[in-house]
Amino acid sequence: MAGALGHLHVLDLSRVLAGPWASQILADLGADVIKVERPGSGDDTRHWGPPFLKDAEGRETGEAAYYLSANRGKRSLCVDFTTSDGRDIVRRLAAQADVFLENHKVGDLARYGLAYADLQPVQPRLVYCSITGFGQTGPYAQRAGYDFAIQALGGLMSVTGERDDRSGGGAQKVGVAVADVMSGLYACIAILAALAHREVAGVGQHIDLALLDVQVAALANVALNYLVGGDVPQRWGNAHANIAPYQVVPTADRPIVLAIGNDDQFRKFCDVAGVPALATDPRYATNDARVRHRDVLTADLERVVRSRPAADWLAALEPAGVSCAPINDVAEVFADPQVRHRGMRVDVPHVEAGTVPLVASPLRLSETPVRYDTAPPLLGQHTDEILRERLGYDAARIVALRTRGVI
């Protein structure tokens, strides 16, 4: 078994990020993932650059970094399923698949006989996962859903960014497409749950996953602050609505993060900072008090922390058990000794570039570790291989399909 999911076959008709993120996780865990793409153009993100991967001579290859981030471990099959021959290929592969993943608009695949209702009679054990912006039902079901819009509509932007009463205040999106990434994670969880159910019941099922549902669910404690307290949550910038001090503070040279989660940690901070009296000040002695006196606490903290450079604070606070961190840029992240030790950058053989740098999976399994031996595929790189191996097509039939533009 190549991995924990090495016995599974996945047919992936998804594009961009949420679906490919889910199928990349399945591929990391050993599943055979066939990425179905449009002939000639493929996944939209192949063209979302620069930057593009460069070959050994420094020439751009046409493989965008965005695409490379979510498609390792897969095989690419180019097929036009709007044609009858193309539909037949997809239906025959679906009949052999354990998982079918798609993120087309509601009803689109039904036009080609590729909806769950069409494929379930052919393969009753099929786990069919549909990822859309708003789900298969409801007044928004027919809308297109993109991460930026979902962050806005789902409330995330309303609590992200600096407070309105401060310089630079206003709603902000998160710097990473978190609604897409989280939807990929939830999709993967749902798929694995459906596969576990199949082991017991012997049948697959349809998964209806909506980006908006994921974003609302991921509001977590912010949503409960509203549902329990009744007050509309506000933006706190780099502070925390329920904990203080849990924020960015300026040092003598660069800002750092203080993430003090309880009263004992606050006392330890005050001891290290040489201001033990702050820990017994009635305004600061408990988290409840610190939250209520947040602004004056911040002013007192900044006066203290500005006295020393960031490196000194980090060196003193970490051994004392006070959570703190520098604010790293991405270059600093990949140079960080812990990140390097954990091997979070991997270099994988690539047919055009020699190797491609990728970010490793955070999943560390002792018996079935993730393998990094298959780079994100070139467009249609495995079309002939898949048709021969999975469907038994001979060379003449493959040439005929390619001549007609089916593959």
JOWO-V47882 format. One record per residue. BURIAL is # if it has 9 or more other C-alpha atoms within 8 Angstrom, else .. Layout:
burial=(BURIAL/BURIAL)
This chain:
burial=(././#/#/#/#/#/#/#/#/#/#/#/#/#/#/#/#/#/#/#/#/#/#/#/#/#/#/#/#/#/#/#/#/#/#/#/#/#/././#/#/#/#/#/#/#/#/././#/#/#/#/././././#/#/./#/#/#/#/#/#/#/#/#/#/#/#/#/#/#/#/#/#/#/./././#/#/#/#/#/#/#/#/#/#/#/./#/#/#/#/#/#/#/#/#/#/././#/#/./#/#/#/#/././#/#/#/././#/#/#/#/#/#/#/#/#/#/#/#/#/#/././././#/./././#/./#/././#/#/#/./#/#/#/#/#/#/#/#/#/#/#/././././#/./#/./#/./././#/./#/#/#/#/#/#/#/#/#/#/./#/#/././#/#/./#/#/././././#/#/#/#/#/#/#/#/#/#/#/#/#/#/././#/./././#/#/#/#/././././././././#/#/./#/#/#/././#/#/#/#/#/#/#/#/#/#/././#/#/#/#/#/#/#/./#/./#/#/#/#/#/#/#/#/#/./#/#/./#/#/././././#/#/#/#/./#/#/#/./#/#/././#/#/././#/#/././#/#/./#/#/#/././#/#/./#/#/#/./#/./#/#/#/./#/././././././#/#/././././#/#/./././#/#/#/./#/#/#/././#/#/#/#/./#/././#/././././././#/#/#/./#/./#/#/#/#/./#/#/#/#/#/././#/#/#/././#/./#/././././#/././#/#/./././#/#)
